[in-house]
Amino acid sequence: MARIIVPIKDIPDLSEIKIDPATRRPLTEAAKRKLNDLDKRALEAAIRIKEASGAEVITVSLGDERTKTAVLEALAMGADSAYVVTDPKLKGLDSGATSKVLEATISKVGGCDLVVCGELSLESMGSQVGPRLAEAMGVPQITYARELRLEGGKLRAVRDLEDVDEVVEADTPALATVVREINEPRIPSLMNIMKAKKKPLTELDAAALGLNPEELRASSRVEIIDVKTPEVKRKHIVVKEETLDATMAKLVTLLTADGVLEGLV
């Protein structure tokens, strides 16, 4: 039976993030966390392969105690087991170092026939972890897949390249990243939500994976110095004339002068 690994990530619910007006920094700690949408679609693709031809689906993730909520959702959707790396010494790694942690976790699990990743995570939109993980594992990769099939030791996919579709295949083990258009993830039933709590969920740390946190941190090439929203300064101009037509005319004049309506009037 084939084994499919799905790396998943929990991210802040972007609709709940507020901005500190004094610092312009996003306030993420209070926001509810959820399973990254593209990872959910990758998991759905893996589960459909499992339902069509039989497979074991395992999720792996790097996070903390709060990550378990997203992991339970993945188990309720149909994953068979989950591995979570919760070592605080591994927090804040860049995509290259993160891929090394995921590769070590997959090796700890015992390898696989296929890895299915989301194209990107919605809070950082780097699109780096999937390709870097394939490189770390030394396996072929197929990116931007909107259709996936696993047949006879071959991974077959249709790649979405915007203006053209590309049909490709690769020998397994292999890695694929999927786009939003691949599917619509299922909503777990109450029964499956209850069953998820009884499925295997294994926590790991750097020592269990044979990793040195200091070396991993030193290998990181990207450091996030600060995150701020763009500063928007408003002019606070009130347009008020004697008639509506005069008010609109004045407004158009002001907008045109600022170049807002350039090419439109």
N, C-alpha and C positions, 0 to 999 in steps of 0.2 A: 504494500500500500504506500502510495506517495505521501511524503511529508511536506507540508507547505508552512512556511514561516511568514508571519505578517508583523513587521515592526509598527507599533502604534505610539501615538503621543497625545498626551492630554494638554490642552491649551486653554487660556482664559476665554470665556464666552465674550466675543468681541462686542456684542450688543450691550454688555453690562459694564464695559470699561469707561470710567470717567476720567476727566483731565483735571489736574490740580491747576487752578487759574493762576496761582502765584509762580509756580515753577514750569508749567506747561508739560509736566511729565505725566504719563498715563498711570493711573492708580489700579494696578492689576491684582493686588493681594486680596481685595474684597470681592473680586469678580468670581462668579461660579466657574468651575473648570469643566471641560467636556472633551469628548473624543474628537480629535481633528477630523473634519469632514472628509478629506481625501483619504485618510487612513481607514475611515469607516467604509468607503467605497472599495478600497483595496481588500479589506476583510470580506466584504460582500462577494467580491469576485472569487476569492479563495473558497468561500463556503459554497458557492455555486459549482465550482470544480469538484469539491467534495461530494456534493449531492449528485452530480452527473456521473462521476466515475470512481468515487471512493477515495478518500484522502484523510490524513490527520492534519488539522489546522491548529497551529500554535502561535500565540502572540508573544512578542518580546518588546520591552519598553524600558526606558531610562527615565526615572522620575523620583517621586517621594511617596509619602503615605497617601497624599491626595490622588495620586495616579491610580490607585486601586479602584476608584469609582469608575473611571473610563475602562479599566480592565474588566470589571464586572459587566459593563455594558457589552464589551466584546465577547465575553463568555456567554452572555445571554443571547447574543445574535447567532452563535453557533460554533465559536472556537472551542476546541477540546481542552486546552490547558493554556496557562500563561506563565511567563517569567518576567519579573520586574526587578531591575537593578535600582536599589534605593539608597545606595551609598552617598552620603552628603559630600564626600570628598570628590565625587565625580560631577558635581553640580556646576553648570556654567561652561561646559566644554563647547568648542566650536564644532561644526559639522564633520570635520576630518577626525577629530578625537572621538566624537560620538559614534562615528561609523566603526571605529576600532573596538569600542565597548560592545556595540551590537554584534560585530563579527565574533568576539570572544564569547558572547552569550549564545550565539547560534552554535558555535563549536561545543560549548558546554551541554547544550541540548542534544547534540549528537549529529549535527549537520541536517541537510534537507535536500529535497529535489527542486524546490522552487521558493523564491522569496518574492513576495508581492508588497510593494510600497506605494503609498500615495505619492503623487507627483511632487507635492510640497506641503508644508504646514502653513496654515493661513495666518499665523501671527508673525512669521519671519519671511516666508515666501522665498526661500533660498534655492530649493530644488537641488540640493547638494548631497544629502544623506544617502539617497538611493544609489546614485552612480558611484559615490565613494565607497559604499558598502560592497558593491559588486567588485570594485577594484581590490578592496581588502580581502575579499573571499576568493578572488582569482576566477570569477565566473563571468560568462557573457551576460550582457544587459540589453534589455529592450525598453526604451523609454516612451512616454506619451501613449501608452496602449489604451485603446477604447474597446478592444475585444481581446479575450484571452482564452486559450484552450491548452490543455495538457494531455497529449496523446502519444503513446508509444515511446516514451522517453524524450519527446520533443515538446518544446514550448512554441506554440503558434500564436501570433498576435497580429492585430490590425493597429497600426500607429496613426495617430491623428496629427498630421503635419500642416494643419490649417487649410491650405488650398489643395491638398492631395492626401489620399490614404495610401499607406505603404503596408503591404502584407509581408511579414517576416517570420522566420523560425530560428530557434537555437536549440542546441543540445542541452540537456539538463545535467547537472544543476545549473540553474540560471536565475537571473533577477529581472523583474519587470516593475516599472513604475506606471501607474494608471492615472488617467485624467477623469475629470468630473463626469464626462459623458458616458462612462463605461456602464453605469447602472444607477439605480435608486436603492439605497440601503433599506433593508427590512426593519420593521419596528418589532422588537422582541415581545412575545406574548408574556402574560403574567406568569404562566407556568414555567417558561424558559428563564425568566428572571429569578424565580425561586431556585431552579436547578443550577443556575450559574454559581450560587454561593457554595455549592458542593463540589464544583470542579476544581482540579488541582491549580493552585496559584503559588508559585515558588518565588521567594525573595532571595536576591543575590547581592553580594557586595564585591568590591574590587579584589579582595583576597580570594574569594571563591572562584573568580574568573582568572586569577593569576596575573592581575594587572597592577601596575604601579601608578597611583594617582598623580604623583609629582611628574613622572615622565610623560603621562598623557597631557597634563596641563602645559608642560613645556613644549609639547608637539603642536599645541593649538596655535594657529596662525592669525586668527581673527579675535580681536578684543573689542567688545562693545563698550565704548566710553560713556555714552549718554544717549537717551532717547527722549526727544521732545517733539511736541506738535508744532507745526509752522505757526509763526506769530502773525496774527491777522489784526491789522489796525483799521478801524472803521472811521470814516470821515464825519458821520453823524450829521449829515446835511438834510434838513427838512425842506421839502419843496411844497409851497402852499401859495397858490395864486387865487385870483378872484373867481375864475371859472375852471371847470374840469379840463377843458381844451387848453387853456393857458398853462395849467399845472402840468399836463402831459407834454406840452411843447417845451416847457422849461426843463423837465426831466430828461427828455431826449437830447436837449442841448448840452446838459451837464454830462450825460453818459457818453455822448459823442466826443466831447472835449477830453474825457479820460481815456478814450480809445476803446471803450467797452463795446460800442456798436460799430467798430471799424469793419467795413466790408458788408454791413447789413443795411445801411441807410445811405 
